[in-house]
Amino acid sequence: MLNTHMTMAEAFQQVAGTRRNQLALVCGESRLTYGELLDRVHDLACGLQGLGIEKGDRVVTLLSPGPDFASLFFAVAELGAVIVPLNPQLRQRSLSQVLIDANPLVLVTDVPLETDSLELPASLRHIILAVENNGTHSTLEDLIINGKLESSSSTSTVEVLPEDLLALLYTSGTTGQPKGTMHSHRGLITPVVASLKIRDLWLRRPNLKSIGQTAKALARYKIRLLRVAGRPQTFLSTVGWHSITGIELMMQALLMGDVMVAMTHFHPRLAMELVHREKVTILVAIPTMFQAILSLEDFDKYDTSSLLVCGTGAMPCPPDLGREIQERFGCALHIGFGSTETAGGIAIPSIADSSELQATTVGKPLPGMQIRIVDEARLDLPVGQVGELLCRGESIMLGYYGRPEATSDVIDKDGWYATGDLAKLDADGYLHIVGRKKDMIIRGGQNIYPVEIEAYLTSHPGIQEAAVVGAPSAVSGEEAWAFIILKPGSMMSAQQVLDFCRAELEPFKIPSQVRFVTDFPRTEIGKPQKYRLQSDILKELGKDK
């Protein structure tokens, strides 16, 4: 049984060792069984050990999702080393900054690097390629071959503990400079263990306590649920594995004994082809990806009857989009909620929840995750009132790498992590995310939560995406500006947007200004960087000096 007293390597070895002949990972032309992946992981660990990689050494990756990333992730875990997954699309300047901050011993990449223009840390000793090369660098395959030879003889073993550092994950940078979050083996396994407990309620072992939920889910999803109950699930990952969303998704599949279908790069039509061909049961994509999939003209030609759950997160999912996902795919919607600092999951819905709860809330806290809603004085607020969300559990990061002051700013002496998210709990214990604390706009003493206005704006058939940010005002202190991305072929004026707002929104929530843009400045996983939009506003107002 998977538990938080295991290291990552122990957990994977237990799962893979008991199902060696079962399909584990599909990516492009590659189809690996658990046995093949387990052997590859061990051989690669031996190969890395032959390079001199020891416990605590940092290994940076610039890899797309697939067998190379999965093999390296678990091989690094086996050695007690630390993996630092980065976005392969990072620009040279950003990459140099993170490399200097992380001080890695090894860099593994499947993208060409212009090392002459990179500022490399003095700690970096090896650059390993995941592709064929001209002989100037070693490759992952070289390491695996060498490791296979070395593993036949005696190799030194390393004592690795669940509380040891396993990963250094950089935040997505919605507020500026990314920070490295430190996560232990236990911290990364904890959300997987929690998800297993949730899944057992409806997928594996119904009992007297869960029979009501199982009955609700069965009534709603009928044959879809019966078809997959008690069997390995098939996940489709559309996101990069350098982010906490991607890493948790990979672990969810491979530590639960399921099948992981990975896309190296997202394309809406390919995603639908994979759902159709591989009989995917759990499709995970960020909201903007779902928008692209739903916009396909030939959407209905693909068979999606295998799907039980469409999962989304990483950025707000407007309720109207959530409802459309439920209707068009005919399955449950899970809007997961978490952050890099919490190793992913804080809360998630159940398939037993009503369609409306799935579209408008992020469900209830994961097993083992404690939450509080507090005011500015850190006093608990009653049900229904909006405040900052605090959480505590084994998945909370160990801290920000090399930044003890930044760590103490967000984690108090009792272990409560201040998420910076504004939220409320309803009477039934469901969590509603209202927005980011730093995004909240105070206009004439009235609190405005941008996510509410954004959700309303995107309910308009001509608006694809909206970002609402605060701007200084001499009269009211702050006012709201709306940045709008229109759907292809749609035409709207600022006045039409404002008229639409006046039809339903309270007067103080109506934006003062509307700006149409072709796209937002975004983080690597697609979140709008609102601080850059605010910077544009200050420049327009002449207040950027």
C-alpha positions in Angstrom: 0.0 0.0 0.0 1.3 3.4 -1.0 2.0 5.6 2.1 3.9 8.6 3.2 6.6 6.6 5.0 8.0 5.5 1.7 10.6 7.3 -0.5 9.7 8.0 -4.1 11.9 5.2 -5.3 10.4 2.7 -2.9 6.9 3.7 -3.9 7.6 3.3 -7.6 9.5 0.0 -7.2 6.6 -1.4 -5.2 4.0 -0.4 -7.8 6.1 -1.3 -10.9 7.4 -4.6 -9.4 3.9 -6.0 -9.0 2.8 -5.2 -12.6 5.8 -5.6 -14.7 3.9 -6.7 -17.8 1.2 -4.0 -17.6 1.4 -1.0 -19.9 2.7 2.1 -18.0 3.7 4.9 -20.4 2.6 5.9 -23.9 4.3 8.7 -25.7 4.5 9.0 -29.5 5.8 5.7 -30.8 7.0 4.6 -27.3 5.0 2.1 -25.3 6.7 1.0 -22.1 5.5 -1.6 -19.6 6.1 -1.1 -15.9 8.9 -3.7 -16.0 10.6 -1.9 -18.9 10.3 1.5 -17.2 11.6 0.1 -13.8 14.6 -1.5 -15.5 15.3 1.7 -17.3 15.1 3.7 -14.1 17.5 1.5 -12.2 20.1 1.4 -15.1 19.9 5.2 -15.4 20.4 5.5 -11.6 23.5 3.3 -11.9 24.8 5.4 -14.9 24.3 8.6 -13.0 26.1 7.1 -10.0 29.0 6.3 -12.3 29.2 10.0 -13.1 29.7 10.7 -9.5 26.1 11.9 -8.7 25.6 11.6 -4.9 22.8 12.3 -2.4 21.8 15.9 -2.4 23.3 16.8 -5.8 21.0 18.8 -8.1 20.0 17.6 -11.5 18.4 20.2 -13.8 16.1 18.9 -16.6 15.0 20.6 -19.8 12.8 17.8 -21.0 9.5 17.3 -22.7 7.0 14.8 -21.1 7.8 11.2 -21.9 10.0 8.2 -21.0 13.2 10.2 -20.6 11.6 12.6 -18.0 9.9 9.7 -16.1 13.1 7.6 -16.1 15.2 10.5 -14.8 12.7 11.6 -12.2 12.7 8.2 -10.5 16.4 7.5 -11.1 17.3 10.8 -9.3 15.0 9.7 -6.5 16.7 6.4 -6.2 20.1 8.1 -5.6 18.7 10.6 -3.1 19.7 13.4 -5.5 17.4 16.4 -6.2 15.6 17.0 -9.5 15.1 20.6 -10.8 12.7 20.4 -13.7 12.6 23.5 -15.9 10.5 24.6 -18.9 12.4 23.6 -22.1 11.1 26.8 -23.6 12.9 29.1 -21.1 14.8 31.9 -22.8 18.6 32.1 -22.3 18.4 34.9 -19.7 15.7 33.2 -17.6 17.5 29.9 -17.8 20.8 31.5 -16.7 19.1 33.0 -13.7 17.6 29.7 -12.5 20.8 27.8 -13.2 22.8 30.2 -11.1 20.2 30.0 -8.3 19.9 26.2 -8.3 23.7 25.4 -8.6 23.2 22.0 -10.4 25.9 19.4 -10.9 24.1 18.0 -14.0 22.0 19.4 -16.8 19.9 17.0 -18.9 18.3 18.5 -22.0 16.4 17.5 -25.2 16.7 21.0 -26.6 19.8 22.6 -28.2 21.6 24.9 -25.9 23.7 27.9 -26.9 26.2 27.4 -24.1 28.4 30.3 -25.2 25.6 32.8 -24.4 24.5 31.0 -21.2 25.8 32.0 -17.8 26.6 28.6 -16.3 27.2 28.0 -12.6 30.6 26.8 -11.5 28.9 23.8 -10.0 27.9 22.4 -13.4 30.0 19.4 -14.4 28.0 17.5 -16.9 25.6 18.3 -19.8 23.7 15.2 -20.8 21.6 15.1 -24.0 18.4 13.2 -24.4 18.9 13.2 -28.2 21.6 11.9 -30.6 24.6 14.3 -30.8 27.9 14.6 -32.5 29.9 13.1 -29.7 30.6 16.3 -27.7 28.2 15.3 -24.9 27.1 12.0 -23.3 23.5 11.0 -23.9 20.9 9.4 -21.6 21.1 6.2 -23.6 24.9 6.1 -23.0 24.2 6.4 -19.3 21.6 3.7 -19.4 23.9 1.3 -21.3 26.8 2.0 -18.9 24.4 1.7 -15.9 23.2 -1.7 -17.1 26.8 -2.9 -17.2 27.6 -1.5 -13.8 24.4 -2.8 -12.2 25.5 -6.3 -12.9 28.3 -5.8 -10.5 28.0 -4.5 -6.9 26.9 -0.8 -6.7 27.0 1.3 -3.6 23.6 1.9 -2.0 22.4 5.2 -0.5 20.3 5.7 2.5 17.4 7.9 1.5 14.7 9.0 3.9 11.1 10.2 3.2 11.9 13.6 4.6 15.0 14.1 2.4 14.8 16.8 -0.3 13.7 15.4 -3.7 12.7 18.3 -5.9 13.4 21.9 -6.4 10.3 23.3 -8.2 10.3 26.9 -9.5 7.1 28.9 -9.1 5.4 30.1 -12.3 6.2 33.8 -11.7 2.7 35.4 -11.7 4.1 38.1 -9.4 7.6 38.4 -10.7 10.8 36.5 -10.2 10.2 32.7 -9.8 11.4 31.1 -6.5 12.6 27.6 -5.9 10.2 25.6 -3.7 11.8 22.6 -1.8 9.9 19.4 -1.6 10.7 16.1 0.1 9.8 12.6 -1.0 7.0 12.6 1.6 5.7 16.0 0.4 5.3 14.9 -3.2 3.8 11.5 -2.4 1.2 12.9 0.1 -1.2 14.2 -2.6 -1.1 10.9 -4.4 -2.0 9.0 -1.2 -4.8 11.5 -0.6 -6.1 11.0 -4.2 -6.0 7.2 -3.8 -8.3 7.6 -0.7 -10.7 9.7 -2.7 -10.7 7.3 -5.7 -11.3 4.3 -3.5 -14.7 5.8 -2.6 -16.0 5.6 -6.1 -13.7 3.4 -8.1 -12.5 0.5 -6.1 -14.0 -0.6 -2.8 -17.5 0.8 -1.9 -18.3 0.4 1.8 -21.1 1.4 4.1 -19.5 4.8 4.6 -19.2 5.5 0.8 -22.1 3.6 -0.6 -24.2 6.8 -0.8 -21.5 8.6 -2.9 -21.1 5.5 -5.1 -24.8 5.4 -5.7 -24.9 9.1 -6.7 -21.9 8.7 -9.1 -23.4 5.5 -10.6 -26.8 7.2 -11.2 -25.1 10.1 -13.0 -22.4 8.3 -15.1 -23.9 4.8 -15.3 -22.0 2.7 -17.9 -18.9 5.0 -17.9 -18.3 4.3 -14.2 -19.1 0.6 -14.5 -16.7 0.3 -17.4 -13.7 1.6 -15.5 -14.4 0.5 -11.9 -11.7 -1.8 -10.5 -9.5 -1.4 -13.6 -6.4 0.7 -14.2 -7.2 4.2 -15.5 -5.7 5.8 -18.5 -4.6 9.4 -18.0 -3.9 11.8 -20.8 -1.4 14.5 -19.8 -1.5 17.7 -22.0 0.7 19.8 -19.8 4.5 20.1 -19.4 6.0 18.0 -16.6 8.3 20.8 -15.4 5.3 22.3 -13.5 3.7 20.9 -10.4 0.6 20.1 -12.3 2.5 17.9 -14.7 4.6 16.2 -12.1 1.7 15.4 -9.9 -0.2 14.0 -12.9 2.7 11.8 -13.8 3.0 10.5 -10.2 -0.8 10.1 -9.9 -0.7 7.7 -12.9 2.5 5.8 -12.3 2.2 5.5 -8.5 -1.4 4.3 -8.8 -0.6 1.6 -11.3 -2.4 3.3 -14.2 -1.5 4.1 -17.8 0.0 7.5 -18.6 -0.4 8.8 -22.1 1.8 11.8 -22.5 1.9 14.6 -25.1 5.3 16.2 -25.7 3.5 19.3 -27.0 -0.1 20.2 -26.8 -2.3 20.3 -29.9 -6.1 20.1 -29.5 -6.7 17.7 -32.4 -3.9 15.3 -31.3 -5.4 15.4 -27.8 -8.8 14.3 -29.1 -7.2 11.6 -31.3 -5.4 10.2 -28.3 -8.6 10.2 -26.2 -10.3 8.3 -29.1 -7.5 5.9 -29.8 -6.2 5.1 -26.3 -9.6 5.0 -24.6 -8.5 7.7 -22.1 -10.6 7.8 -18.9 -9.0 10.9 -17.2 -8.2 13.9 -19.4 -6.3 16.7 -17.7 -5.7 20.1 -19.4 -5.7 23.8 -18.3 -8.8 25.9 -19.2 -7.3 27.5 -22.2 -6.5 24.1 -23.7 -10.1 22.9 -23.1 -11.2 26.1 -24.9 -9.1 25.1 -27.9 -10.3 21.5 -27.9 -14.0 22.6 -27.7 -13.4 25.0 -30.6 -12.5 22.1 -33.0 -15.0 22.1 -35.9 -14.9 18.3 -36.0 -15.1 17.8 -32.2 -18.1 15.4 -32.5 -16.3 12.9 -34.7 -14.1 11.7 -31.9 -15.3 9.1 -29.5 -15.1 10.4 -25.9 -17.3 7.8 -24.3 -14.4 6.3 -22.4 -13.9 9.5 -20.4 -15.0 9.6 -16.8 -13.3 12.8 -15.6 -12.0 15.9 -17.2 -9.6 17.6 -14.8 -8.5 21.2 -15.0 -6.7 23.8 -12.8 -3.5 25.9 -12.7 -5.7 28.9 -13.5 -9.3 29.9 -12.9 -11.9 27.9 -14.9 -15.0 30.1 -15.6 -18.2 28.3 -14.6 -19.6 28.5 -18.1 -16.6 26.8 -19.5 -16.9 24.1 -16.8 -20.5 23.5 -17.7 -19.6 23.3 -21.4 -16.9 20.7 -20.6 -19.4 18.6 -18.7 -22.0 18.8 -21.5 -19.8 18.2 -24.5 -17.7 15.4 -23.0 -20.5 13.9 -21.0 -18.3 13.3 -18.0 -17.4 14.6 -14.5 -15.5 17.9 -14.1 -12.8 18.2 -11.5 -11.4 21.7 -11.0 -8.4 20.9 -8.8 -6.9 23.6 -6.6 -3.3 23.9 -5.3 0.0 25.5 -5.9 3.7 24.8 -6.4 4.2 25.5 -2.6 1.7 22.8 -1.7 2.9 20.2 -4.1 -0.3 20.5 -6.0 -3.5 19.5 -4.4 -5.3 21.4 -1.6 -8.9 20.5 -2.7 -10.7 18.7 -5.4 -14.4 17.7 -6.1 -15.8 14.2 -6.2 -17.6 12.7 -9.1 -20.5 12.2 -6.6 -20.9 16.0 -6.4 -23.6 17.7 -8.4 -22.7 19.2 -11.8 -23.2 22.7 -10.5 -20.8 22.1 -7.5 -18.2 20.7 -9.9 -18.4 23.8 -12.1 -18.5 26.4 -9.4 -16.3 25.1 -6.5 -13.0 23.3 -6.1 -14.6 20.7 -3.9 -13.5 19.8 -0.4 -10.0 19.6 1.1 -8.0 16.5 0.3 -7.7 13.9 3.1 -5.0 15.1 5.5 -5.1 18.7 4.3 -6.2 21.2 7.0 -7.5 24.6 5.9 -8.6 27.9 7.5 -10.2 31.1 6.2 -8.8 34.0 8.2 -9.0 37.8 8.3 -6.1 40.3 8.3 -5.4 39.5 12.0 -5.3 35.7 11.2 -8.5 35.1 13.1 -10.8 32.4 11.7 -13.8 33.7 9.8 -17.3 32.2 9.9 -18.9 30.2 7.0 -19.6 32.3 4.0 -17.2 35.1 4.7 -14.2 35.8 2.3 -10.7 35.8 3.7 -7.3 34.4 3.1 -6.9 30.7 2.7 -4.3 29.0 5.0 -3.5 25.4 4.8 -1.3 22.9 6.6 -0.3 19.3 5.8 2.6 17.0 4.8 2.6 18.3 1.2 3.6 21.9 2.2 7.0 22.8 0.9 10.1 22.7 3.1 10.7 26.3 2.2 12.0 28.6 -0.6 15.5 27.5 -1.6 18.1 30.0 -0.2 15.3 32.4 0.9 14.6 31.9 4.6 13.0 35.3 5.0 10.6 34.7 2.1 9.8 31.3 3.7 8.9 32.8 7.1 6.7 35.4 5.3 4.3 32.6 4.2 4.8 29.7 6.7 4.2 30.5 10.4 5.7 28.7 13.4 2.8 26.3 13.5 3.2 25.2 9.9 0.3 27.2 8.4 1.0 28.2 4.8 -0.6 31.5 3.7 -1.6 30.9 0.1 -2.4 34.5 -0.8 -5.7 33.2 -2.2 -9.0 34.7 -1.1 -11.7 32.0 -0.5 -14.8 31.1 1.4 -16.3 27.9 2.7 -20.0 27.2 2.3 -22.2 25.5 4.8 -21.5 22.1 3.3 -17.8 22.5 3.5 -17.1 23.2 -0.2 -14.3 25.6 -1.0 -15.0 28.6 -3.3 -11.9 30.5 -4.6 -12.7 34.2 -5.0 -9.3 35.5 -6.2 -5.8 36.4 -5.3 -5.2 38.6 -2.2 -2.8 40.8 -4.2 -5.3 41.1 -7.1 -8.2 42.3 -4.9 -9.3 45.8 -5.8 -10.6 48.2 -3.2 -12.8 50.8 -4.9 -14.3 53.5 -2.7 -14.2 51.1 0.3 -15.8 48.2 -1.7 -13.9 45.0 -2.2 -13.8 43.8 -5.8 -12.7 40.3 -6.7 -11.4 40.2 -10.3 -12.2 36.5 -10.8 -15.9 37.2 -10.4 -15.9 39.9 -13.1 -13.7 37.7 -15.3 -16.1 34.8 -15.0 -19.0 37.0 -15.9 -17.2 38.5 -18.9 -16.2 35.1 -20.4 -19.9 34.1 -20.2 -20.4 36.5 -23.2 -20.4 34.4 -26.4 -17.9 36.8 -28.0 -15.3 36.9 -25.2 -12.6 34.2 -25.0 -10.7 35.3 -22.0 -10.6 38.3 -19.6 -8.1 39.7 -17.1 -9.3 42.3 -14.6 -6.6 44.3 -12.7 -6.6 47.3 -10.4 -5.5 50.8 -11.4 -4.9 53.9 -9.2 -7.7 56.4 -9.0 -7.6 59.9 -7.5 -11.3 59.6 -6.7 -12.0 56.1 -5.5 -8.5 54.9 -4.6 -8.6 52.1 -7.1 -10.6 51.2 -10.2 -10.9 48.1 -12.3 -9.5 47.8 -15.9 -10.6 44.9 -18.1 -8.3 43.4 -20.6 -10.2 41.3 -23.2 -9.3 38.6 -25.7 -12.2 38.2 -28.2 -13.1 34.9 -29.8 -12.0 34.5 -33.5 -14.5 36.3 -35.7 -16.0 38.2 -32.9 -16.2 42.0 -32.9 -17.1 44.2 -29.9 -16.6 47.7 -28.8 -15.6 48.8 -25.3 -19.1 50.3 -24.9 -20.7 46.9 -25.7 -18.5 45.3 -23.0 -19.6 47.9 -20.5 -23.2 47.6 -21.4 -23.0 43.8 -20.9 -21.5 44.4 -17.5 -24.2 46.9 -16.5 -26.9 44.3 -17.2 -25.8 42.1 -14.3 -23.0 43.5 -12.2 -23.3 45.9 -9.3 -22.2 49.5 -10.3 -18.9 49.4 -8.3 -17.8 46.2 -10.1 -18.2 47.6 -13.6 -14.7 48.2 -15.2 -13.7 51.8 -15.7 -11.7 51.0 -18.8 -11.7 48.2 -21.4 -8.7 47.3 -23.4 -8.7 44.7 -26.3 -5.6 42.6 -26.6 -4.5 39.6 -28.8 -3.0 37.9 -25.8 -1.8 38.5 -22.2 1.8 38.3 -20.9 1.8 34.8 -19.4 3.7 32.5 -17.2 5.1 29.3 -18.6 1.8 27.4 -17.8 -0.4 30.0 -19.3 -1.5 32.2 -16.3 -1.9 35.9 -17.1 0.9 37.9 -15.4 -1.3 40.7 -14.0 1.7 42.6 -12.6 2.8 43.2 -16.1 -0.7 44.4 -17.2 -0.6 46.8 -14.2 2.8 48.0 -15.3 1.2 48.8 -18.7 -1.6 50.7 -17.1 0.9 52.8 -15.1 2.8 53.6 -18.2 -0.4 54.7 -20.0 -1.3 56.9 -17.0 2.2 58.3 -16.9 2.7 57.0 -13.3 5.5 54.6 -14.0 8.2 57.0 -12.9 
